[in-house]
């Protein structure tokens, strides 16, 4: 019987700027105290699994989250950090309070900047731009481990992971507009060696396991 493999995607824990409701993007801020606590909970949600390699961005909120997960579960596996997996760049919005930006530009336009596929915030990246830098790396490197039967853990960001999930689940631009990604929630994708998706499972830190595909 041919064994399958697992790709686990987890958005980092709450950062200090998440807590303050500030657009972060490429600004390198650490986890908040709550972010660290929630990441421990996420680690426990996947504690029975075994991984062969981990990927993360070069931003500390993702790197910190991965370190907490590895330490909590006493996992010692290779880690690859690469800037291609960084959060999308939010341009001139970086460092600004989200509520104040909504007051300035309007709720609907800010929603498009944050959630749509091809709308760019001023001076920043769209989700489409994120896909252009992330998906080639996903296909040429990360998915090769899956093809070889290896289990892969990836800790990333709200939009870098939305870009990946849109690709993996073949979401339309209309669907991705409605899709938000919770902090510290493991999303598990089970594949066979032909890279056919067998099942997706969501393990919320505040709820039960939920198979969705």
C-alpha atoms as one frame of an Amber mdcrd trajectory, in Angstrom:
protein
   0.000   0.000   0.000   1.372   3.423  -0.985   1.654   5.721   1.969   0.408
   9.263   1.808   1.868  12.428   3.249   0.714  15.438   5.187   1.062  19.189
   4.695   0.144  21.141   7.829  -0.327  24.904   7.495  -0.532  27.116  10.594
  -0.809  30.878  10.773   1.449  32.374  13.453   0.180  33.351  16.885  -1.106
  36.809  17.714   1.626  39.417  17.303   1.950  42.634  19.257   0.575  44.513
  16.241  -2.309  42.062  15.796  -3.185  42.903  19.383  -3.009  46.630  18.633
  -5.023  46.216  15.385  -2.189  47.553  13.222  -1.339  46.592   9.628   1.922
  44.658   9.862   2.985  43.260   6.488   6.763  42.977   6.353   7.317  44.868
   9.610   9.110  42.456  11.933   7.211  42.376  15.218   7.207  39.615  17.892
   4.401  37.522  19.314   2.228  38.884  22.096   1.862  36.978  25.381  -1.497
  35.668  24.187   0.062  34.686  20.879   2.596  32.515  22.675  -0.104  30.849
  24.781  -2.298  30.139  21.762   0.635  28.708  19.821   1.233  26.192  22.617
  -2.426  25.172  22.235  -1.929  24.761  18.478   1.135  22.606  19.113  -0.880
  20.303  21.350  -3.540  19.958  18.652  -0.994  18.235  16.390   1.166  16.577
  19.050   0.436  13.022  17.875   1.731  13.737  14.377   5.276  13.343  13.077
   6.934  15.753  10.689  10.078  15.420   8.604  10.752  19.081   7.814   9.385
  22.544   8.587   9.169  25.728   6.535   8.591  29.280   7.706   9.201  32.884
   6.690  12.068  35.049   7.889   9.726  37.212   9.995  10.012  36.642  13.740
   6.316  36.181  14.510   6.250  33.104  12.274   9.676  31.885  13.357   8.784
  32.279  17.030   5.561  30.358  16.510   7.392  27.503  14.812   9.962  27.373
  17.625   7.181  27.132  20.218   5.498  24.302  18.308   8.749  22.364  17.989
   9.707  22.885  21.629   6.241  22.051  22.972   6.204  18.732  21.105   9.913
  18.022  21.564  10.398  17.789  17.802  13.858  18.073  16.317  13.501  18.457
  12.554  15.189  20.538   9.858  13.828  24.073   9.447  13.956  26.113   6.245
  13.373  29.874   6.542  12.756  31.759   3.323  11.497  35.263   2.557   9.274
  34.008  -0.261   6.900  32.859   2.499   6.709  36.299   4.123   3.388  38.037
   4.645   2.178  40.240   1.794   3.574  43.748   1.807   0.912  46.236   2.890
   2.655  49.265   1.415   1.800  52.613   2.984  -0.712  50.941   5.323   2.035
  49.221   7.313   2.205  50.614  10.832  -1.255  52.219  10.628  -4.247  51.335
  12.792  -6.829  49.355  10.817  -9.762  51.257  12.292  -8.255  54.588  11.316
  -7.564  53.323   7.796 -11.223  52.266   7.478 -12.314  55.748   8.542 -10.019
  57.269   5.929 -10.748  55.013   2.938 -14.057  53.321   3.745 -14.866  49.816
   4.921 -15.515  48.272   1.506 -12.264  49.437  -0.115 -10.199  48.299   2.872
 -11.974  44.925   2.750 -10.975  44.570  -0.903  -7.366  45.437  -0.071  -7.309
  42.842   2.706  -9.315  39.966   1.240  -9.607  40.177  -2.553  -7.362  38.466
  -5.082  -6.042  41.322  -7.179  -6.681  44.594  -5.324  -3.469  46.196  -4.035
  -3.201  48.474  -1.018  -1.293  51.689  -1.844   2.309  50.735  -2.574   1.743
  47.114  -1.538   1.115  43.619  -2.835  -2.137  41.963  -3.844  -2.847  38.330
  -3.013  -2.154  37.637  -6.681   1.328  39.107  -6.226   1.851  36.836  -3.221
   0.923  33.819  -5.302   3.418  34.792  -7.986   6.309  34.565  -5.510   5.017
  31.771  -3.266   3.447  29.137  -5.552   6.530  28.459  -7.723   8.498  27.760
  -4.530   5.678  25.629  -3.140   5.582  23.510  -6.283   9.334  23.271  -6.895
  10.381  22.592  -3.292   7.722  22.025  -0.632   5.489  19.664  -2.608   8.456
  17.529  -3.594   8.655  16.423   0.032   4.981  15.476  -0.079   5.568  13.561
  -3.301   8.354  11.638  -1.535   6.019  10.682   1.317   7.378  13.225   3.819
   5.213  15.129   6.288   5.689  18.896   6.079   4.900  21.572   8.673   4.616
  25.185   7.510   4.090  28.156   9.804   3.284  31.321   7.899   1.086  34.383
   7.682  -2.523  35.211   6.962  -2.015  36.086   3.313   0.961  33.924   2.417
  -1.072  30.924   3.599  -4.281  32.186   1.960  -2.338  32.317  -1.294  -1.253
  28.704  -0.811  -4.698  27.504   0.271  -6.338  29.214  -2.693  -3.983  27.270
  -4.944  -4.346  23.919  -3.145  -8.135  24.116  -2.909  -8.625  25.781  -6.300
 -10.610  28.619  -4.791 -12.034  31.240  -7.113 -11.315  34.954  -6.576 -14.909
  35.249  -5.369 -14.435  32.537  -2.773 -11.094  33.829  -1.481 -12.715  37.221
  -0.861 -14.865  35.542   1.794 -12.086  33.402   3.259 -10.296  34.569   6.391
  -7.650  32.548   8.195  -7.633  32.307  11.972  -4.460  32.641  13.970  -2.921
  29.392  15.316  -5.383  27.006  13.643  -3.757  23.929  12.064  -5.036  23.111
   8.574  -4.045  19.574   7.567  -3.905  18.443   3.937  -3.501  14.700   3.342
  -2.074  13.641  -0.046  -1.131  10.468  -1.850   2.149  10.164  -3.750   0.451
  11.459  -6.901  -0.305  14.703  -5.039  -4.010  13.982  -5.093  -5.729  15.596
  -2.119  -7.401  12.900  -0.027  -8.703  14.920   2.900  -8.467  18.262   4.634
  -8.839  18.626   8.371  -9.076  21.770  10.509  -8.087  21.606  14.170  -9.235
  24.777  15.886  -7.601  25.476  19.247 -11.077  26.265  20.572 -13.003  23.357
  19.074 -13.015  19.817  17.765 -11.384  18.434  14.626 -13.336  19.183  11.466
 -12.848  17.336   8.179 -13.919  19.582   5.324 -12.754  17.823   2.144
